[in-house]
Amino acid sequence: MNYSQVPLSGTYLKDAEKEHREAFGNLLAEFDIATSRQHLIAEAPEFALQKPLQKFMPCVKGRV
């Protein structure tokens, strides 16, 4: 079985983003969370979470 990522078209990405934003909104509608505290990260979490860590803890670089 091959699990490699297939090349994605721009249309697919736009549709996926729309679906994720919709699902995110539906999920957060169940909770009392201020809009300013809601964050939808538009990249893989393992990479996105490295950015603030590297900013505030430079010694962590690449070890997440």
N, C-alpha and C positions, 0 to 999 in steps of 0.2 A: 504494500500500500504506500502511495506517495503523498506526503503531507506538505510538500513545498507550496509556497504561496504562488498563485497564478497572477500574471500581470493584470492590474485593475484599470478599467477605463475611468475617465473623469466622471461619466454619468453614474457609474456604480458608486464611486466615492461620495458624490453629492447625495444620492439616494440613501446611502448608509448614514451619512451625517444627519440628514433629515430625520431618519428613523431613530437614531440615537438621541437626538435632541427631544423628540416627541416622547420617547420612553423615559428619558431623564425627567422631563416635566411631569409626566404621569406619576412617576415614582415619588418625586419630591412633593407633589400635591397632597400626599398622604401625611406629610409632616409639616410642622410649623417652623420652617427655616427661611430666614430672610433671604430675599433674592441676592443681596450683596454677598451672602455667604455660600451661595450655590456655585460650584465650579465644575464644568464639564471639560475634562482634559481631552484635547483633540489629537492625542498621540498615545503610543503604548505607555502604560503607567510606569513600567520599569525604567523607561528613559525619561519621562516627564518628572518623575520623583527625584531623579538625580540632580536636576537643575537647582532646586532650592538647597539641597544638601551640599552641593558643591559651592554654592554662594555663601552659605553660613558656616560650613565646615569643610574648608578646602582640603583638609587632610584625608577626606573620604574619597576623593577623585577616583572614579572607575571601580569602586569596590562595592557597589550596591547590587 
